[in-house]
Amino acid sequence: MQEAPDPLIVEGVVEAGDQRGRELGFPTANLSLAGDAIRGDAVWAGLVRLLDEPDSRPWVSAVSVGRRPTFYDRRGPRLLEAHLIDFRGDLYGRPIRVELCRRLRRMRAYGSVEALVHQLGDDVADARGWADAAGLEALQRGRVHVDR
């Protein structure tokens, strides 16, 4: 794991994706990435803030930055996919701010969907571990968001 000296920050409006994360049990908030907004494809632990709820606390998140190599080749669209841990609700069309705080691993292709799902579970556990070590456990315990 590699700690970012200062969090890398990406802001944008959540776009509809191909629903694959939801189908795998890890729904994501997707942001397109312009150019080299973030160098290198990786999975990160970080925080997501809902910009239309300025007083709300951030959500601990596992964040993928890359081309989803298990499903697409190198020509696939590059995007940021944030899985807000314990979040339930619809984020489409909402503005968010993603803070990438700790690089967890490099992006790689998996030989099966089952292997990928197992790794995604590990990524969520690693993001929770990062939050605990950073003193952010209060942001993830028992937080369940209800649709407005």
N, C-alpha and C positions, 0 to 999 in steps of 0.2 A: 504494500500500500504506500502511496505517495501523497503526502499532505501538500496542498497548494499553499504557497506563501500568503497569498490573498485569494479569497474565493474568485473563481472566474464567474462572470455574471452574464446571463442571457435573458433578455426580456422579449416577450411577444404575446400574440393572441393564440390560444390553443386551437389547433386545426384538427379536422377529422382525419383519421388515419385509416388503415385497412382493418382495424378491429382485432388484429392478431393478439395483441397483449391482453385484451379482455378475454378472448377465447382461451388463452393459456392460463388465465387466473391472475394476471398482473396487468390490469388496465393502466394505460399511460396517457399523459397529457403531451401532445406532440407539438413541437415548434420546428419550423423550417430553419435551416442554417444557411446564412448567406456567406458565400466564399469560405475563407478559413477563419470563421468566427472563433472556432476552437480547434487547435491543432491536434491531430492524432485522434483515432477512434478508441474509445475506452468506456468503461463503466465507472461511475462516480457515486460517492455518498454526498448528499448535499441537502439543501433546504429549498422549498418552493413556497413563495409568498403569493397569495391571491391579491392582486393589486386593486381589485374592486371591493376588497374588504380590508382597508388599510389598518384597522386596529386588531385584525386577527393574528394569531400566532402562526409562524411558518410550519410547514409540514416536513418532517424528515422524509427523505426520498432516496430511492435508488434510481440513478439516471444513466441512460445509455446514450452515447453520442457516436453516431456512425451510420453505416449503410446496411445493417441487419444481415450480415454475411451468411447466416444459416438459411435465409430465404431468398436473398438477392445476391447477385455478383457485384463486382466492383463498380458497375455502372448504376446500381440502385441509388435512389435519392438519399442524400445524407441529411439526417435530422436528429433532433434531440427528443428523447422519449423519457419523460419523468414519471415514475411510479410513486405516487404520494402514499406512503405507508399508512394504512388504516383509513384512508379517505374513501368515502362513499358519496357519489354524486356525479353530476354532469359538469364538465369544465369547458365544453365546446364554446368557442367565441369569447371566452373570458381572458383577460390579460393576467399574465403571471410573470414572476421574476424567479429565475432559477439560479441558485448559487452552488457552484460545483466546488466542494470543499476538500474532498479526499479521493484521489484516484484509487479505485479498488482493483482493477485489472484491465488488461488489454482486451479489445474486441476480438472475437474469434468465431469461426463457424463451428457448429456442433453437428455430429453425425445423425442425430435424431431429435425430434421434438421433445421426447422424454428427457434426454440429456440436457437440453436447453432449459426446460422447466426446472429440473433439479438445480442447475446453475443459477437461475433466477431466484430460487428460494435461498440459495447461499448468498447471493448479492443483497437481498433484503436483510438477511441476518447480519451481514457485514455492515450494512448501512445503520442498522439498529445498534450494533456494537460501537461504531464510530460515534453515534449520538450519545450513547451512554458514557464513553470515554471523554467526550467533549463537554459533559455536564448538561446535555440537552434531553435527558430521559423524560422530563416533564412534557416535552413536545410530542411524545409518541405513546404514552401510556393512556389507554382508555379513550383515545380521541376518536370519535366517530362523528363524521359530519353528516347532517341530514339535509336532503334537498330542500331548497327554499320553495 
